[in-house]
Amino acid sequence: MSIALAHGLYDRLPRDLFIVKWDFDPTLFFFALMLIFYIRGYRRFRKKPVKPWQLVCFGTGITLCIAGLMPPIDPLSDQLFWMHMIQHMIIANLGVPLLLFGIPYFVILRGLPNWVRRGIYFPLLRSQVLKFLNNTIGRPLPSLIFFEGSFWFWHLPRFYNLALLNDYYHLLEHANFALAAMLLWRNIIDPHPMRSHLPLPARMLFLVAIEASNIILSAILTFSDKVLYAYEGIPLPSWWESWGHLQDQRLGGLIMWVPGGFINLIALTAVFFVWAHREEKKDLREQPSMPDLEGVPG
């Protein structure tokens, strides 16, 4: 009996699916709207609210998020585990943090049409549901738990296979990762006007915890002697066929381990230098001023 897989019946399609097969992901629509309203909002400011480097960060981040949900990455992620890991890394570990540096909430608000602001945005902002989410999983520690819980949940074989073999769970997985990444990184990055109450040393601990979790799962995937997920029923691309499914899984584990760890290390280093710089400025302010000795007889 053939298996109905995410994005169709793969046993009826050619091996190189990324050439012929791609289904639209609503998460892509969300990021595309962010880009449109960000550009619209940015142009409405006389005095630009973001610095050039922040604009570059937002543009790079939103481009990565959109690229990660389009061919060739998205259809290939249904055939190759390592490409799926690259997709998640592009969105959750690179795209979302970079776009948050561009203070998108502040700029996008200015770009929304008036009827959207008055009829949707502000009522949503005042809604009890949003307040509840902001006061629960939006807080620093719950956001970390939600991010890591989502990370492990969707990598358990049972639930990973649900997302792999079913369109609706696949879309839910993408939405879950995007939301979890935004909630976590906003507590580390401080995107204006949302200020994080998490001290900088605690942000470093958060990043250490994320990296420790990443290493554990990466090691499990890299050193496993069996394929953990339901890729056997999916035809491999012709250019990967000789490597097989187990090497595909091991490469995915290594990608999570090395490039993923490097991204976390860069973030950890950046937070450390920001903390050191602020402490240095604080020490300078607290130093007593030296008395003026000019004109005092020796």
Secondary structure by P-SEA (a helix, b strand, c coil): ccccccccccccccccccccbbbbbaaaaaaaaaaaaaaaaaaacccccccaaaaaaaaaaaaaaaaaaccaaaaaaaccaaaaaaaaaaccccaaaaaaaaaaaaaaaaaccaaaaaccaaaaaacaaaaaaaaccccaaaaaaaaaaaaaaaacaaaaaaaaccaaaaaaaaaaaaaaaaaaaaaccccccccccccaaaaaaaaaaaaaaaaaaaaaaaacccccccccccccccccccccaaaaaaaaaaaacaaaaaaaaaaaaaaaaaaaaaaaaaaaaacccccccccccc
